[in-house]
Amino acid sequence: MSTLTAASPQRGRTGGLLSTAVLVIGALYCLVPIAWVVVASTKSPGELFTTFTFQPGSGLIENLTDLLTYSDGAFIGWAGNTFVYAGLGAMLCTLVSAAAGYALARFEFGGKRAVHLTLLASVLVPGIALAIPQYMVMAQLDLTNTMWSVLLPSIISPFGIYLAMVFAAGAVPVEVIESGRMDGAGEGRIFMTIVLPMMLPGLVTVFLLQFVGIWNNFLLPFLMLSDDSLFPLTMGLFNLLNRGANESLLYTLAIAGSALSVLPLIALVLVLQRFWRLDLLSGGTKG
């Protein structure tokens, strides 16, 4: 018996060390490329192509100046487009997800089970499989090469609807909804003034995930857009890298642009972290 008791703490320590090692390796795998991009953005073209070190270079100011003035400020235009696509798309997606998730969680209607199954099936479908059908739909509507061709497909997110449904089921008690109805409030008013504030932590998570997804999206703009003035950052930086094959200076601009494009995402996470809840499945019900 004493042997088993002594072995249990030993196994626990071994498991803890193994888990820590896996987490450290995962963190390094994610952070080392970001660190290299940040350091590389400080190097001049000569420093970038002659050395491979994590020592900062001397070309940061020159790289940023060249980037912001490249092609009459094209980078600033790409950044503005990206904010429109990601900001507006994420807000509309969050509102649609909240309404759909709340309806699925708290209303009974014919075919609800079929909708649930369809939603779960949609979550499993990779976005890349929908890219060509979305392009064909936008082409039929004559919306390709417009901002709408990138915005409209971003409004519906099966995963966002699923998260909102789970959170609404745990955070919005039926009694609160019934109380609002007894007081004479309509369904729209109940949703806007009661349900949305109670779902706020979950909706912030939906917004953040969708914002990051749209910000980093490459395939959809690549298929939909051909006008440089409508490009998001992903497409603009991709073009810089392609042109860099013939002009090495553009490589440094693309790397500096990549480093700058990460900053809004970091700022967004820092601002919204107090709302962010990782335990969505437990809901937000308070006694």
Backbone hydrogen bonds in HBPLUS format (Angstrom, degrees):
<---DONOR---> <-ACCEPTOR-->    atom                        ^
c    i                          cat <-CA-CA->   ^        H-A-AA   ^      H-
h    n   atom  resd res      DA  || num        DHA   H-A  angle D-A-AA Bond
n    s   type  num  typ     dist DA aas  dist angle  dist       angle   num
A0005-THR N   A0001-MET O   3.03 MM   4  6.35 156.9  2.09 147.4 154.0     1
A0006-ALA N   A0002-SER O   2.94 MM   4  6.15 152.7  2.02 144.7 151.4     2
A0007-ALA N   A0003-THR O   2.97 MM   4  6.15 143.6  2.11 140.2 150.5     3
A0008-SER N   A0004-LEU O   3.08 MM   4  6.25 145.9  2.20 147.8 154.9     4
A0011-ARG N   A0007-ALA O   2.90 MM   4  6.18 157.2  1.95 155.9 161.7     5
A0012-GLY N   A0008-SER O   2.94 MM   4  6.17 153.5  2.01 149.1 157.3     6
A0013-ARG N   A0009-PRO O   2.87 MM   4  6.14 154.9  1.93 149.7 155.3     7
A0014-THR N   A0010-GLN O   2.98 MM   4  6.21 159.0  2.02 146.9 153.0     8
A0015-GLY N   A0011-ARG O   2.88 MM   4  6.06 161.7  1.91 149.2 154.1     9
A0016-GLY N   A0012-GLY O   2.92 MM   4  6.11 151.7  2.00 142.9 151.0    10
A0017-LEU N   A0013-ARG O   2.92 MM   4  6.15 159.3  1.97 150.6 155.4    11
A0018-LEU N   A0014-THR O   2.94 MM   4  6.15 159.3  1.99 148.8 154.8    12
A0019-SER N   A0015-GLY O   2.93 MM   4  6.10 160.9  1.97 146.9 152.0    13
A0020-THR N   A0016-GLY O   2.94 MM   4  6.11 159.3  1.98 146.1 152.1    14
A0021-ALA N   A0017-LEU O   2.88 MM   4  6.08 157.5  1.93 147.8 154.0    15
A0022-VAL N   A0018-LEU O   2.98 MM   4  6.24 159.4  2.02 151.0 156.0    16
A0023-LEU N   A0019-SER O   2.99 MM   4  6.23 159.2  2.03 149.3 154.9    17
A0024-VAL N   A0020-THR O   2.87 MM   4  6.10 158.0  1.92 151.4 157.6    18
A0025-ILE N   A0021-ALA O   2.94 MM   4  6.14 164.1  1.97 151.1 155.2    19
A0026-GLY N   A0022-VAL O   2.91 MM   4  6.12 159.7  1.95 147.3 153.3    20
A0027-ALA N   A0023-LEU O   2.84 MM   4  6.04 155.4  1.90 147.5 154.4    21
A0028-LEU N   A0024-VAL O   2.90 MM   4  6.14 161.7  1.94 152.7 157.3    22
A0029-TYR N   A0025-ILE O   2.91 MM   4  6.09 155.8  1.97 147.4 154.6    23
A0030-CYS N   A0026-GLY O   3.12 MM   4  6.36 145.1  2.25 142.0 150.2    24
A0031-LEU N   A0027-ALA O   2.82 MM   4  5.92 157.3  1.87 153.2 160.3    25
A0032-VAL N   A0028-LEU O   2.93 MM   4  5.47 164.5  1.95 142.4 146.1    26
A0035-ALA N   A0031-LEU O   2.83 MM   4  6.07 160.2  1.87 157.6 163.8    27
A0036-TRP N   A0032-VAL O   2.88 MM   4  6.14 156.4  1.94 153.1 159.6    28
A0037-VAL N   A0033-PRO O   2.98 MM   4  6.22 157.1  2.03 147.1 152.7    29
A0038-VAL N   A0034-ILE O   2.99 MM   4  6.27 162.3  2.02 152.8 157.2    30
A0039-VAL N   A0035-ALA O   2.96 MM   4  6.20 164.0  1.99 151.5 155.7    31
A0040-ALA N   A0036-TRP O   2.70 MM   4  5.81 163.7  1.73 153.5 159.1    32
A0041-SER N   A0037-VAL O   2.95 MM   4  6.04 140.5  2.10 142.5 151.6    33
A0042-THR N   A0039-VAL O   3.00 MM   3  5.53 156.8  2.06 112.9 120.3    34
A0043-LYS N   A0040-ALA O   3.10 MM   3  5.31 165.1  2.12 110.7 115.4    35
A0059-GLY N   A0042-THR O   2.65 MM  17  5.10 144.0  1.78 152.6 150.1    36
A0048-LEU N   A0044-SER O   2.84 MM   4  6.01 157.9  1.89 161.7 169.1    37
A0049-PHE N   A0045-PRO O   3.23 MM   4  6.29 158.5  2.28 147.6 150.5    38
A0051-THR N   A0047-GLU O   3.27 MM   4  5.93 146.8  2.39 141.8 145.2    39
A0063-ASN N   A0059-GLY O   2.84 MM   4  5.91 158.7  1.88 154.0 160.4    40
A0064-LEU N   A0060-LEU O   2.93 MM   4  6.18 166.4  1.95 159.0 162.0    41
A0065-THR N   A0061-ILE O   2.93 MM   4  6.09 159.4  1.98 148.9 155.0    42
A0066-ASP N   A0062-GLU O   2.91 MM   4  6.07 165.8  1.93 150.3 154.3    43
A0067-LEU N   A0063-ASN O   2.85 MM   4  5.99 152.5  1.93 146.0 154.4    44
A0068-LEU N   A0064-LEU O   2.97 MM   4  6.11 167.4  1.98 151.1 153.5    45
A0069-THR N   A0065-THR O   3.10 MM   4  6.19 137.7  2.28 142.5 153.2    46
A0070-TYR N   A0066-ASP O   2.95 MM   4  5.72 112.5  2.42 136.4 149.9    47
A0070-TYR N   A0067-LEU O   3.33 MM   3  5.19 153.8  2.41  96.8 104.4    48
A0074-ALA N   A0070-TYR O   3.04 MM   4  6.24 159.0  2.08 164.4 170.8    49
A0077-GLY N   A0073-GLY O   3.32 MM   4  6.71 154.5  2.39 147.7 154.6    50
A0078-TRP N   A0074-ALA O   2.89 MM   4  6.24 156.3  1.94 153.8 160.5    51
A0079-ALA N   A0075-PHE O   2.88 MM   4  6.14 157.4  1.93 149.1 155.5    52
A0080-GLY N   A0076-ILE O   2.92 MM   4  6.16 156.1  1.98 145.4 151.9    53
A0081-ASN N   A0077-GLY O   2.93 MM   4  6.19 161.7  1.96 151.3 155.9    54
A0082-THR N   A0078-TRP O   2.93 MM   4  6.14 156.3  1.99 147.3 153.9    55
A0083-PHE N   A0079-ALA O   2.97 MM   4  6.26 154.9  2.04 149.7 155.8    56
A0084-VAL N   A0080-GLY O   3.07 MM   4  6.37 151.3  2.16 146.3 154.1    57
A0085-TYR N   A0081-ASN O   2.87 MM   4  6.17 170.8  1.88 159.0 160.5    58
A0086-ALA N   A0082-THR O   2.80 MM   4  5.84 172.0  1.80 155.0 157.6    59
A0087-GLY N   A0083-PHE O   2.75 MM   4  5.34 149.5  1.84 131.8 142.3    60
A0088-LEU N   A0084-VAL O   3.02 MM   4  5.50 144.7  2.15 131.8 141.8    61
A0089-GLY N   A0085-TYR O   3.05 MM   4  5.44 138.0  2.23 121.7 134.3    62
A0090-ALA N   A0086-ALA O   2.93 MM   4  5.67 153.3  2.00 132.5 140.2    63
A0091-MET N   A0087-GLY O   3.04 MM   4  6.19 157.0  2.09 145.2 151.6    64
A0092-LEU N   A0088-LEU O   2.99 MM   4  6.15 170.7  2.00 156.2 158.5    65
A0093-CYS N   A0089-GLY O   2.92 MM   4  5.96 156.3  1.97 143.2 150.8    66
A0094-THR N   A0090-ALA O   2.88 MM   4  5.96 152.1  1.96 142.0 149.4    67
A0095-LEU N   A0091-MET O   3.03 MM   4  6.29 157.8  2.08 148.2 153.6    68
A0096-VAL N   A0092-LEU O   2.95 MM   4  6.16 166.1  1.97 152.6 156.4    69
A0097-SER N   A0093-CYS O   2.82 MM   4  5.90 159.1  1.87 146.8 153.4    70
A0098-ALA N   A0094-THR O   2.87 MM   4  5.98 152.8  1.95 143.3 150.7    71
A0099-ALA N   A0095-LEU O   3.05 MM   4  6.28 166.6  2.07 150.7 153.4    72
A0100-ALA N   A0096-VAL O   2.93 MM   4  6.06 169.4  1.94 153.4 156.9    73
A0101-GLY N   A0097-SER O   2.76 MM   4  5.67 159.6  1.80 144.4 151.5    74
A0102-TYR N   A0098-ALA O   2.93 MM   4  5.90 158.9  1.97 144.7 150.6    75
A0103-ALA N   A0099-ALA O   3.04 MM   4  6.15 158.5  2.09 143.1 149.2    76
A0104-LEU N   A0100-ALA O   2.97 MM   4  6.18 159.1  2.02 149.2 154.7    77
A0105-ALA N   A0101-GLY O   3.00 MM   4  6.08 141.9  2.15 139.5 149.8    78
A0106-ARG N   A0102-TYR O   2.93 MM   4  5.92 152.9  2.01 151.9 157.4    79
A0107-PHE N   A0103-ALA O   3.06 MM   4  5.23 135.6  2.26 139.6 140.6    80
A0112-LYS N   A0109-PHE O   3.29 MM   3  5.74 139.3  2.47 140.0 134.9    81
A0115-VAL N   A0111-GLY O   3.00 MM   4  6.31 151.4  2.08 149.5 157.6    82
A0116-HIS N   A0112-LYS O   2.90 MM   4  6.23 155.2  1.96 150.4 157.4    83
A0117-LEU N   A0113-ARG O   2.95 MM   4  6.25 164.4  1.98 152.6 155.7    84
A0118-THR N   A0114-ALA O   2.91 MM   4  6.09 157.0  1.97 145.4 152.2    85
A0119-LEU N   A0115-VAL O   2.84 MM   4  6.01 155.2  1.90 148.3 155.3    86
A0120-LEU N   A0116-HIS O   2.95 MM   4  6.25 164.6  1.97 155.4 158.7    87
A0121-ALA N   A0117-LEU O   2.93 MM   4  6.10 157.3  1.98 146.0 152.7    88
A0122-SER N   A0118-THR O   2.88 MM   4  6.06 148.7  1.97 143.4 152.3    89
A0123-VAL N   A0119-LEU O   3.02 MM   4  6.34 145.2  2.14 147.2 156.3    90
A0124-LEU N   A0121-ALA O   3.16 MM   3  5.32 129.8  2.42  97.7 110.2    91
A0125-VAL N   A0122-SER O   3.15 MM   3  5.22 149.9  2.25 101.0 109.9    92
A0129-ALA N   A0126-PRO O   3.04 MM   3  5.65 144.8  2.17 114.2 123.2    93
A0130-LEU N   A0127-GLY O   3.02 MM   3  5.39 148.5  2.12 108.5 117.9    94
A0131-ALA N   A0128-ILE O   3.39 MM   3  5.25 154.8  2.46  96.4 103.6    95
A0134-GLN N   A0130-LEU O   2.93 MM   4  6.02 158.9  1.98 153.2 159.8    96
A0135-TYR N   A0131-ALA O   2.94 MM   4  6.20 151.4  2.02 147.0 155.3    97
A0136-MET N   A0132-ILE O   2.98 MM   4  6.29 157.5  2.03 155.0 160.9    98
A0137-VAL N   A0133-PRO O   2.97 MM   4  6.23 155.1  2.04 149.3 155.8    99
A0138-MET N   A0134-GLN O   2.98 MM   4  6.19 167.8  1.99 152.5 155.4   100
A0139-ALA N   A0135-TYR O   2.85 MM   4  6.03 149.2  1.94 146.7 155.9   101
A0140-GLN N   A0136-MET O   3.02 MM   4  6.22 153.4  2.09 143.1 149.4   102
A0141-LEU N   A0137-VAL O   3.06 MM   4  6.37 142.9  2.20 143.8 154.4   103
A0143-LEU N   A0138-MET O   2.86 MM   5  5.12 177.3  1.86 154.5 154.4   104
A0142-ASP N   A0139-ALA O   3.07 MM   3  4.86 154.5  2.13  98.1 105.7   105
A0145-ASN N   A0224-MET O   2.79 MM  79  5.52 136.9  1.97 140.3 152.5   106
A0149-SER N   A0146-THR O   3.17 MM   3  5.61 140.9  2.33 107.0 116.3   107
A0150-VAL N   A0147-MET O   3.09 MM   3  5.55 148.3  2.20 110.1 118.8   108
A0151-LEU N   A0147-MET O   2.96 MM   4  6.20 159.1  2.01 152.6 159.5   109
A0152-LEU N   A0148-TRP O   2.93 MM   4  5.60 164.5  1.95 143.2 147.7   110
A0154-SER N   A0151-LEU O   2.95 MM   3  5.29 136.7  2.14 108.2 121.4   111
A0155-ILE N   A0152-LEU O   3.20 MM   3  5.52 161.3  2.23 111.9 117.3   112
A0160-GLY N   A0157-SER O   3.00 MM   3  5.07 115.2  2.44  99.1 115.2   113
A0161-ILE N   A0157-SER O   2.92 MM   4  6.26 157.7  1.97 159.6 166.1   114
A0162-TYR N   A0158-PRO O   2.92 MM   4  6.13 155.4  1.99 145.2 152.3   115
A0163-LEU N   A0159-PHE O   2.95 MM   4  6.19 161.2  1.98 149.9 154.2   116
A0164-ALA N   A0160-GLY O   2.96 MM   4  6.15 162.0  2.00 147.4 152.7   117
A0165-MET N   A0161-ILE O   2.86 MM   4  6.05 151.3  1.94 146.6 154.7   118
A0166-VAL N   A0162-TYR O   2.99 MM   4  6.25 162.3  2.02 152.4 156.3   119
A0167-PHE N   A0163-LEU O   2.95 MM   4  6.16 163.8  1.97 151.6 156.3   120
A0168-ALA N   A0164-ALA O   2.83 MM   4  5.91 157.7  1.88 145.7 152.4   121
A0169-ALA N   A0165-MET O   3.00 MM   4  6.15 153.8  2.07 145.6 152.2   122
A0170-GLY N   A0167-PHE O   3.16 MM   3  5.26 129.6  2.43  97.2 109.9   123
A0171-ALA N   A0167-PHE O   2.75 MM   4  5.76 150.0  1.84 155.1 164.5   124
A0172-VAL N   A0168-ALA O   3.10 MM   4  5.29 151.3  2.19 135.8 137.7   125
A0176-VAL N   A0173-PRO O   3.23 MM   3  5.53 131.0  2.49 102.5 113.5   126
A0178-GLU N   A0174-VAL O   2.96 MM   4  6.25 164.1  1.98 157.7 162.1   127
A0179-SER N   A0175-GLU O   2.93 MM   4  6.08 150.4  2.01 141.8 149.9   128
A0180-GLY N   A0176-VAL O   3.09 MM   4  6.36 153.6  2.16 144.6 150.9   129
A0181-ARG N   A0177-ILE O   3.05 MM   4  6.40 152.9  2.12 148.4 156.0   130
A0182-MET N   A0178-GLU O   2.92 MM   4  6.15 154.8  1.98 149.1 155.9   131
A0183-ASP N   A0179-SER O   3.05 MM   4  6.27 138.8  2.23 140.9 151.5   132
A0185-ALA N   A0180-GLY O   3.04 MM   5  5.52 154.4  2.11 162.4 154.4   133
A0184-GLY N   A0181-ARG O   3.01 MM   3  5.14 157.7  2.06 105.3 111.3   134
A0190-ILE N   A0186-GLY O   2.95 MM   4  6.19 161.3  1.98 154.3 160.0   135
A0191-PHE N   A0187-GLU O   2.96 MM   4  6.10 158.6  2.01 144.9 150.5   136
A0192-MET N   A0188-GLY O   3.00 MM   4  6.19 162.5  2.03 148.8 153.2   137
A0193-THR N   A0189-ARG O   2.87 MM   4  5.81 168.4  1.89 154.0 157.5   138
A0194-ILE N   A0190-ILE O   2.94 MM   4  5.19 146.6  2.05 131.7 139.8   139
A0195-VAL N   A0190-ILE O   2.98 MM   5  6.33 162.7  2.01 153.6 159.1   140
A0196-LEU N   A0191-PHE O   2.97 MM   5  6.06 157.4  2.02 159.1 162.6   141
A0198-MET N   A0194-ILE O   3.41 MM   4  6.52 155.3  2.48 141.7 148.5   142
A0199-MET N   A0195-VAL O   2.94 MM   4  6.16 138.7  2.12 151.6 164.3   143
A0199-MET N   A0196-LEU O   3.13 MM   3  5.06 128.4  2.41  96.2 110.0   144
A0200-LEU N   A0197-PRO O   3.36 MM   3  5.11 162.2  2.39  98.1 102.8   145
A0203-LEU N   A0199-MET O   2.94 MM   4  6.08 158.3  1.99 157.7 164.1   146
A0204-VAL N   A0200-LEU O   2.89 MM   4  6.06 151.2  1.98 158.2 164.3   147
A0205-THR N   A0201-PRO O   3.33 MM   4  6.60 151.4  2.41 140.4 147.2   148
A0206-VAL N   A0202-GLY O   3.06 MM   4  6.43 155.0  2.12 145.5 152.3   149
A0207-PHE N   A0203-LEU O   2.83 MM   4  6.04 162.7  1.86 149.3 154.0   150
A0208-LEU N   A0204-VAL O   2.86 MM   4  6.04 162.0  1.89 148.4 153.2   151
A0209-LEU N   A0205-THR O   2.96 MM   4  6.14 169.9  1.97 154.6 156.9   152
A0210-GLN N   A0206-VAL O   2.97 MM   4  6.09 163.8  2.00 151.3 156.2   153
A0211-PHE N   A0207-PHE O   2.79 MM   4  5.88 158.6  1.84 151.1 157.7   154
A0212-VAL N   A0208-LEU O   3.02 MM   4  6.16 170.3  2.03 152.1 154.4   155
A0213-GLY N   A0209-LEU O   2.96 MM   4  6.08 155.4  2.02 141.6 149.3   156
A0214-ILE N   A0210-GLN O   2.87 MM   4  6.07 163.3  1.90 153.9 156.9   157
A0215-TRP N   A0211-PHE O   2.87 MM   4  5.96 161.4  1.90 150.2 156.4   158
A0216-ASN N   A0212-VAL O   3.03 MM   4  6.13 154.4  2.09 146.9 152.1   159
A0217-ASN N   A0214-ILE O   3.15 MM   3  4.96 154.3  2.22  98.6 106.5   160
A0222-PHE N   A0218-PHE O   2.98 MM   4  6.02 152.1  2.06 150.0 159.0   161
A0223-LEU N   A0219-LEU O   2.97 MM   4  6.23 147.0  2.08 152.4 159.8   162
A0224-MET N   A0220-LEU O   2.97 MM   4  6.08 160.9  2.00 155.2 161.1   163
A0225-LEU N   A0221-PRO O   2.92 MM   4  5.43 164.7  1.95 144.8 147.6   164
A0230-LEU N   A0227-ASP O   3.00 MM   3  5.62 161.6  2.04 119.7 125.6   165
A0231-PHE N   A0228-ASP O   3.18 MM   3  5.28 163.2  2.21 107.9 113.1   166
A0236-GLY N   A0232-PRO O   3.00 MM   4  6.21 166.2  2.02 156.2 160.8   167
A0237-LEU N   A0233-LEU O   2.83 MM   4  5.89 172.6  1.84 158.6 160.1   168
A0238-PHE N   A0234-THR O   3.09 MM   4  6.11 147.6  2.20 135.0 144.3   169
A0239-ASN N   A0235-MET O   3.00 MM   4  6.27 154.4  2.06 148.9 154.6   170
A0240-LEU N   A0236-GLY O   3.05 MM   4  6.39 151.0  2.13 143.8 152.1   171
A0241-LEU N   A0237-LEU O   2.98 MM   4  6.28 156.9  2.04 148.8 154.1   172
A0242-ASN N   A0238-PHE O   3.02 MM   4  6.32 155.0  2.08 146.8 153.8   173
A0243-ARG N   A0239-ASN O   2.94 MM   4  6.18 162.0  1.97 152.2 156.6   174
A0244-GLY N   A0240-LEU O   2.86 MM   4  5.98 130.6  2.11 138.1 152.5   175
A0245-ALA N   A0242-ASN O   3.32 MM   3  5.84 163.4  2.35 108.7 113.4   176
A0246-ASN N   A0243-ARG O   3.11 MM   3  5.87 155.0  2.18 119.3 124.5   177
A0247-GLU N   A0243-ARG O   3.22 MM   4  6.40 133.7  2.45 135.6 147.8   178
A0250-LEU N   A0247-GLU O   3.04 MM   3  5.97 151.3  2.12 127.6 132.7   179
A0251-TYR N   A0248-SER O   3.01 MM   3  5.44 147.0  2.13 110.5 119.8   180
A0253-LEU N   A0249-LEU O   3.35 MM   4  6.75 150.8  2.44 142.0 150.2   181
A0254-ALA N   A0250-LEU O   2.91 MM   4  6.09 156.4  1.96 146.2 151.9   182
A0255-ILE N   A0251-TYR O   2.96 MM   4  6.25 156.0  2.02 150.2 156.7   183
A0256-ALA N   A0252-THR O   2.94 MM   4  6.09 161.0  1.97 144.7 150.1   184
A0257-GLY N   A0253-LEU O   2.83 MM   4  6.00 154.0  1.89 146.0 153.8   185
A0258-SER N   A0254-ALA O   2.91 MM   4  6.11 147.2  2.01 140.6 149.5   186
A0259-ALA N   A0255-ILE O   3.02 MM   4  6.32 155.9  2.08 148.2 154.1   187
A0260-LEU N   A0256-ALA O   3.02 MM   4  6.30 158.9  2.06 147.7 153.2   188
A0261-SER N   A0257-GLY O   2.91 MM   4  6.05 150.4  2.00 145.1 153.3   189
A0262-VAL N   A0259-ALA O   3.35 MM   3  5.59 150.2  2.45 102.1 110.1   190
A0263-LEU N   A0260-LEU O   3.13 MM   3  5.52 139.1  2.31 107.5 117.8   191
A0265-LEU N   A0262-VAL O   3.13 MM   3  5.50 122.5  2.48 107.5 121.3   192
A0266-ILE N   A0262-VAL O   3.14 MM   4  6.48 157.9  2.19 155.8 162.5   193
A0267-ALA N   A0263-LEU O   2.95 MM   4  6.19 163.5  1.97 156.9 161.4   194
A0268-LEU N   A0264-PRO O   2.89 MM   4  6.03 153.2  1.96 143.2 150.5   195
A0269-VAL N   A0265-LEU O   3.05 MM   4  6.27 161.9  2.08 149.5 153.3   196
A0270-LEU N   A0266-ILE O   3.06 MM   4  6.28 159.7  2.10 149.5 155.1   197
A0271-VAL N   A0267-ALA O   2.96 MM   4  6.16 152.7  2.04 147.5 154.7   198
A0272-LEU N   A0268-LEU O   2.94 MM   4  6.06 161.8  1.97 152.9 157.6   199
A0273-GLN N   A0269-VAL O   2.92 MM   4  5.54 118.2  2.31 142.0 152.8   200
A0275-PHE N   A0272-LEU O   2.97 MM   3  5.53 149.1  2.07 115.8 124.9   201
A0276-TRP N   A0272-LEU O   3.17 MM   4  6.31 133.9  2.39 143.8 156.6   202
A0282-SER N   A0279-ASP O   3.15 MM   3  5.60 144.4  2.28 107.9 117.3   203
A0283-GLY N   A0280-LEU O   2.88 MM   3  5.18 151.8  1.96 108.0 117.4   204
